[in-house]
Amino acid sequence: MSSLSAKGVARPPGQAAPVSPFTSTLLGEERSGLLQRLVEGLPPEMLQWLSGYLAGLAAQRGPLQESVPAAAPVPQAVPEAWLTIIFGTQTNNSRMLAERLKSQAEASGLSVRLYRASDYPVRELQKERLLYLIISTQGDGDPPDDSRGFVEFLLSKKAPKLEQLRFSVLGLGDSSYPKYCEVGRVLDTRLAQLGATRLQERADCDVDFEPVAKGWLDHAVGRAAEELAPRTSSAVVTPLRTAPPAPKHGKEAPVVAEVLVNQRLTGRGANKETRHVELSLGDSGLTYEPGDSLGVWPLNAPELVADFLSVLSADGAAEITRDGRSLPLKQWLTEELELTKLSRPVLERHAALSKSAELQRMLTPEGAEAFRALLKSHQIIDLLRIWPAPWTAAELVRTLRKLAPRSYSIASSQKRVGAEAHLTVAVVDYTAFGTRHMGTASYFLATRTGDEERVRVFIEPNERFRVPRDPARDVIMIGPGTGVAPFRAFVQERAETGGKGRNWLFFGEQHFRSQFLYQTEWQEALKKGELHRISLAFSRDQKEKIYVQQRLREEGKDVYAWLEGGAHLYVCGDAQRMAPDVHAALIDVISTHGSKSREDAEAWLSTLRDEQRYQRDVY
């Protein structure tokens, strides 16, 4: 939408209004011209940030001189003392908590600045007096994509001494990974090394983060109020992105969606099953953008619940109390508790009860590799069967983590499908240790095939994974396996909005005949000109395995040319192997075809990331 000048003349979005005659009089022609060139083309959020930055400069340089004409608009000064909150997130949980902390602190009369880690100007660190950092850990100890630059700076020799700073860190993670909350722990240690003082101890949150987070947030606000004098009348610097209003539906208030379509995508002979699921959002008003995910609240498989009851020799109707709630044991196991993903707290308690020296050794530093392997290969039921322990039903209910929702990249554009959301689901269903194992959410979704099936869902926005604002920009999409899901949404969105930019998809799976997901759709998109190029890698169709990273290197000359021409680059899928391999292939491409050293190629790719032209949704 175009904005209007004072005379009603339309100007393009993001273009600043002409410098007023008053500004020319105040600054002089040369400076007013420089100002105009500086602000021209900047988006609204950057103009808002500049207003706060300039106000801060004005405050540092003393009171306004009387020679300034009385009609001049006087910017309010940045308060002398403020709380800065920085968040780093992959799934938006850290952002949600940071925005909650900001609201609580402002309600206490504090001045607050809120930044995503990628947007924080690190030169400001030396000026900070009070900093709260809320950051998640991805996979095996990695920072979220939006925090990589911030973390790298803080851990580098460039980081300044911070003796003036008081801080606290809230880490988010998943205790089913060995390096649980590793990023929060490392940054907490590093800030102290740089001379900063902990205002309160770091807290680590598991998947069910609310209980720990609430205590940390409440205490953080109280300590901040003690540290900073409340300033009820002072100006608050506008954050780069203002918090959206609380949605009607969300994680704790999901929509009950009807299953419209649930069909198998993979053909006969496929080693794994992948399904296409279409859900109706009805009249819920739920909206999403391509790149967002759908949170799904699953139920545990009846077969697995029966296995737990059998191993425990317990009565499913027995009433068990936890956190002030009393439910039948079978209901706890079906609806409330995590029964598949093994975590360190569960292993610690089971090792103690079983008195197994083998398990206890895994919990020591010397047993770290064995512990890592156990988390990958065993589910909780395997632990109960292989190393028997005298669990009571009540103690097991109190020890198991709460069941958490699972996230799936949305595989549709609402501009094409309306009040629906489509998912691409890889079904986890295999045999190990002589028994059947199922993935909690994938098996749950795969079995919603009856009439009038319902699923509880909510939208998880992902602002760091969006189609380019400029529809003329080209895009390169790398999505092997179910990583292709958001790119189905991207192609639909770009077609529906009439985008003129080219779309290039890299897709890979094991076999062409049985696992070419959405094959007919891609062929039709090619015919219509909605998809301009597709590069395929089917790893098991020949003696030598071929993956998408090989295709990237083979097509390297054109890939680099597209990127040099302004294309946006997207990667979605496995974070443990695929994403690092693709990243390494991109470095090779840039180094080879851009005639750069590997160090310069890394820096070039980092620049793309900072410009949000290299975006990843990996898990």
N, C-alpha and C positions, 0 to 999 in steps of 0.2 A: 504494500500500500504506500503510495506517495504521501509525503507530508506537505503542508502548505506554509508558505512564507506569510509575513504580515500582510502582504498585498493580495494573498490568495493565489499566488502562482505556485504550481506544483513543482517540487524538486525531488530527486530520487532519494530513496531511503538511505540514511546514514550520511547524507551530504549536509554539512553545517550551513546555517543561515549566513548571509553576507555580513561582514563586519559593519557594525552600525557607525554612523557619523560621529556619535559620541566616543566610540572606541578609538576612531581615528584621531580625534582631538586629544584624547587622553594619552595614547601611546605614540602618536606620530605615524606618518604614512608607512615608513619602512617596517616598524615593529608590528603594526596592524596587518600588513601584508604577510609577514612571517607567521603571525598567529592564524591567519586564514588558511595558509598552506598547511600548517600543522594539524588543524582540526578537520580539514576537508577529507571526507570519506570515512571518518572514524565512526564505528557503530555507537548506538546510544549508551551501552554499558561502559565503553571506554571514555566517552565524554563525561559520564557521571563520575568515573574514577578520577579523571583529570581535575574535575571541580574540587574534589576532596583534597587532592594532592596540592593544588594551587592554594587552597585555603590554609593548608598546613604550612606552606612557605610563608604566607602572609603572617601567620602567627609567630613564626620563628624570627621574622625581621622587625618585629615591634609594631606599635600602634600606627594607624594610618595618619599621614601628615595632613594638616589642615588645608594644604594647597589642592588636595583632591576635591573636585567639584562636589557640592552637596548632593547632586542628583545621582552620583555614582552608586551602583549596587555594591554593598559591602559584604563580601562573603564571610560566613561565620567561621571562626577558627576551629581547627581540630582541637579537641580537648587535650590538656596537658597529660592526662593519664587515661589510658584506655586498655581494654582487654582485646587481644587479638586471638582469634580462633582460626586454625588451619586444619582442613580435613583432606584426607586422601581416601578415595573409594573406588571400588570396581562395581559394586552392586547397589550403591546409594545408601547403605546402612550408616556409614560414617557421616555422610552429608545430613541425613535425617537427624542424627544425634547432635551434630554441630549446630544445626538450625534450632533445635530444641534448647540447647545450651545458650545460644544467642538470645532467644526469647526470654528465658528465665533470667539471664543476667540483665537485660534491658528493663525487665519488670522490677528489678532491684535497684534501678537508677544508674546502672553502669553504662558507659559508652563502649560500644563493641564494634570491632571490624571482623568480618567473616570472609575467608578466602578459601577457594580450592587451591590445593598445593601447587598446581601448575600455573595458577594466576598470581601467586604471591611474589612480589618483588623482593628477592632475597637480600638486596642491599638494605632493606628496612630492618633486618634482624638486629643490627647494632643499636637501633633506636627503641626496640621493644622493651617494655618493662615487665609485662605479664603476657605469657603465651600458653594457650592450651592447644594441644595437638591430638587430633582424633584420626587414627589411621588404621587401615586393615592390612592383613598379610594375605598374599595370594599364593596358592600352591605350596611349594616347598621353600618358603621364606622370601618370596619376591614382593616388592612394593606394588601397589596398584599402578596402572599405566599413567594415571594423571599425577603421580607423585615421583616418578623416576628422576626427573631433573632436580626436584627439591631434595630428594634423598641423596643423590649423587653429590650435590653441592655441599650438603651438611657433612657428609663423610669425607670430603676432599680437604686439601690443604688450603683452599680458598676460604673456608669457613672462618669467620672472625671469632675473636674471644668475646664471650657473652657474660661477663661478670655482673652486668647490671640486670640480667634477666632472671625472673622467677617463672617456673614452668610446671606443667604436669602433662602426662601422656595417657591417653586411653587407647588401648590396642584392641582390635577386633580380629578374630581368627576362627579356626576350626581345629579342635583338639584331636581330630582324626588324622591330622598331619603332624609329622615329627617336629617341624619348626613352627610350633603353635605361637602366634602373635610375635613372630621373630622381628618384624619391622619395627613394631612399637618398642620392643625391648632394646633393639640396637640404637634407635634414635633417643630413647630415654638415657641410655648410657652415654651417647655422644654429646648430648646437650650438657650433661654434667661434666664431661671431659673439657668442654669449651668454657667452663667456669660458671655456668648457670646453676641456680639453686632450685631444687624441687620444692614446690609449694605444697604438693601432696604426692603420695606414692602412686606409681603407675598402677593401673588396673587392666587386667586382661579379660576380654569377653569371649565366650564361646559362641557357637551358633545361636543358642538361646541367650542373646546378649542383654535383654531388658533388665533382669534383676541386678546384675553387676553395674551396668551402665547407669541405671537410675541412681544408685548410691553414689557413684563417682560424680555424676552431674550435680546432684544436690550439694555435695560437699564442695565441689569446685566453685559453685556460685557463692557459697558462704565464705570461702577463703578469698575469692576475688573481691567481695564486698569489704573484707577486712583490709585487703592490700591497697585498694583504690578507693578514694573518697567518692561516694555517689555524686553524680552531677545531673540532677533532674532537669536542668534547663539547658544543658550543653548540647551542641549539635552532634549527631551521630554520622560518621562517614558512611556514605552509601556503599554497600558491598557491590562487587562486580556483578553478581547475580542475586536479585532479591528472592527471598523464599516464596514459593507459590503458596496460595491458600491451601489449607488442609483439605484433601479430597474427601468426598462422601464415602468412597469405598477405598479400602487399602488392606494391608496385611492382616490387621485385626478385625476388619469388617469386609470380608471378601464377597464377591458376587457369586451366586450359585448359577453356573452356566450349564446349559443343556448341550450334550454331545450330539452334533448333527451328523458328522461323518467320522468314521474310524476305520481306515483301510490300510492294508499292507502295501508299502511302496516297493519292497525288495521282492525279487522273484524266486522261483524254485532254485534250490542249490546254494542260496546265499548262506554264508557262515553266521550271519547275524540278522536279526529282524529289525527293520525300520518302518515306522508307521506314520501316516499323515492323519492328523486329528483336527477337526473343525468344531469350534465351540461357538455357541450363540451367546452374545452379551445382552440380548433382549433389549429392554427399555431401561437398562441400568444407567445409561449415560456414560459408561466407561469409554474413554478414548485413549489412543496410543499413537506413537509415531514409529515408522520403520527404524529398527535399531533397539527398540524397547524389548523387554522380556515380560513373560507372563509368569507370575508366581502361582504355583499349584500346591494346594494343601492335599496331600495324599492320605490314604489309609493303608495300614500294613496288611499284607496278604494274609487271608484266613489260614492258609497252609502254614505260614511262618508262626502265626499266633498259636496254632495248635502244637507246633514243635516246642515252643517255649513252655506251654502248659505241661507238655509231656515230660520235658527235661526237669522241670521244677516239681513234678508230681503234685501240681496245684489245682485247685478248684477255680475255674474261670468266674464263677458267681461270687467268690469271696470278696467282701468289701475291703478295699485298701485305701488308706488316707495318705495324702501327700499335699503339702502346701495348703492345708485347710480344706481340701476337697476330698470327698469320699466317693469312689466309683468302684464298680465290679472290676476285678482283675482283668478280665477279658477286654473290657472297654479301655482300660489303661493301655493294654498292649496293642489294641487295634487302632485307637484314635489319638493317643497322647504321647507315646514314647518312641524314641529312636531304637529300632531293633536290628538294623543292618550295619551301620557305620561304627566301627570300633574306635574308641577314643582312649586317650591316656588315663583319665580318671577311672573309667570302667576297668581297664587293664590293671591299674594299681590295686583296686579293691579286690579284683578276682585273684590276683597273684597272692595277696595276703590271705584270702579265705582258702585258696587251694593249697597254700604252702609249697607252691611249685618253685624250686630253685631255678628252673629254666626260665620261667616268666619273670621272676625277680631279677635275674641277671640281665634280661632285656631292658629293664628300667634303669640300668646303670649306664654311665658314659661308655663303658666298654661294650655294652650290648646294643649300641645305637643302631647299627646296621640291621641286626636281627629284629629290633623293634620296628624299624622302618618297613622291613619285609613283611612282618606280621600284620601291620595295619593295611597293607595292600592286598594280602592274600586271604585274610580271615575275616569273617563276620562274627558278630557277638555269639550267635548260636554255635559256631565252631569252637569258640573258647569254652562254652559251657559243656560241650560234648567231649572235647579232647582232654581238658584239664578239669575234671569234676571238682565242684566246690559246694559247701553246704549253704547255698543261698536260701534265704527265706523269700517268699513272694514280696513281702513288704519292703525288705531291704533292697531287692532288685528294682522295684518301682521307684524307690527314693534315689537310687544310684544312676539309673539310665538317664540320658539326656532327653529333654523334651523333643518331640517330633517337630522338625522344621520344614517349612515349605521348600520346594525345589523350583528352580528357575529354568525357563525354556525360552530361547530366542523366538520372537514372533515371526512367523513365516508368511506374513500377508501385509498388504497395505489397506488401511481402512477406506482409502479413496476408491478401492476396487471392490472390497468385500463387504463394506458397510458395517453393521453391528455384529461382526464375527471376528474371531481370532483363530489363526491356523498355527499348528505346531508340527514340527518334524521330530519324532521321538525314536531314539535308538533304544530298543528294549533290552534290558539286562536280564538274562535268564540262562544260567549255565550250571554245570555240575562240578562240585569240588568236594573233596574228602568224602566221596560216596553219596553226597546228598545234593538236592537241588537248591540253588541260590537265585534270588530275584532282586532286582533293583526296586527300591521302594516306590518311587513315583512312576518310573517307566512301566513297571508291571501293572501298577494301578491304572494308568491311562490305557495300556494295551488291552486290559480286560473290561473297559467300559464300552461294551459292544451290544448291550441289550437295549430294549426300548426305554425311552425316557431316562437315560442315564444323566447324572448330574455331577459336576466337579466344582469345587470352591476355588475361585481364582481372583487375582488382583494384578494390577499393572505395576511393573518395576521400570520406571523411566531410566534411560541411559543417554544422557545428553552428550556423552563423549563418543557416541557411535551414531552419527547422523549423515544422511546424504548431503552433498554440498549445497550450501544456500544458493550458489550460482548454478542454475540448471544447465548452463553451457559447459560446465567443467566435465572432463572425462573421469571415469572411475575404474579402478582395478580392484576386483573382489577375489579374495583367496579364501575358499571355504570347503575343505575336504570333509566328507562324511556329512553329519548333521550340521556342521559349520556352515553349510550352504543356506540354512534356513533364513537368516536375515537378508540374504542377497536375493532370494525370491521376493521378499518385501521391497527391497531397493529397486529392483527392475520394474515391479508393478507400480511403485510410486512414481518413478521417473517417466514411465509411459503415460500414466494418468495425468501428470502435470505438464506433459508436452516438453520435457527436458530435451535439449538438443545435444547434450554431451554424450560421448560414446561410453558403452558399458562392456567391460571385458571380465569374464568369469574364469577363474581357475578352480576346477573341481577334481577331486580324486576319491577313489574307493578301491575295493579289492578287485571286483570283476565288472566288466562292462555289461554283460548280458543280464546279470541279476541285481546289480547295485548302482545303476546309473539313476540316481534319485531325480525325479521330475524330468526325465528325459524328453517326453513329448512336449512338455511346457517349454523347455529350452529350445527345442527345434522350432516350435511355433514362434517363439520370441525372436529367433534369428530371422525367420521369414518376414516377420512384421517390422524388423528393424528396431525392435525394443532391446535386443541383445546384439551387440556388434561383433563379438569375438568370444570364443570359448576354447579353453585349453584343458585337456583331459589327461588324467594319470590314473591308470588302473593297475595297482601294484602286483596282483597275482596272475595277470593274463599272459605273462612271459617269464622266462627263467630268471631274468634279472628284475628285481623289484624297482618299480618306478613310482616316485611320489611327486607331489606338486612342486616341491623345491627344485627337482630336476627340470621340470617344465619351465620354471621361472628362469633358470640359468640358460636353457635352450632359447627362450624367447627374450633373453636379456637386452638385446639391442633395442627392441621395440618397447619393452617395459621401461627402460631408462628414458627413451624418447618421450613416452607418454608422461612420465613424472617430470621431466624437464619442461614439458609443455603445460604443466599446472594440474595434472591429474591427481585425484585423491586416491589413497591406497588403504584398503581395508583387509583385516585378517580376522577370521572367526574359527574357533574350534579348540582343539586340545592344547592346553598350556604347557604340558610337561615335555612333549617331544616335538609336535608339529610346529608350534609357534617359534621356539628357538631355532629349529632347522630352517624355517622360512626366513627368519630374520637374518641368519647367516647367509642364505642364498641371496637376499636383497643386498647385503654388503658386498658380496662377490659381483653382483650385477652392476652396482654403482661404481665399484672400484675399477672393474674391467672396462665398462662402456663410458664411464665418466672420466677415465684416466686420473683416478684419485688414489692416494694411499688408503690403506684400510682405516687408519685413524681419521682421515678426512672423510671417508665414506660413512663412518659411524657418525661423525659430526653432521654430515649432510642429512642423514636419515633422522637424526635427533631434531634437526631444524624442521623437517617435515612433521615430526610428532608435535613439536611446540606450536606449529602453525595449524595443528589439527588436520593435517593432510595425510597422516599415517595414524590410523585408529585401529585398535584391536579390541575384540570381545572374546577373551580366551578364558578357559575354565578347566 
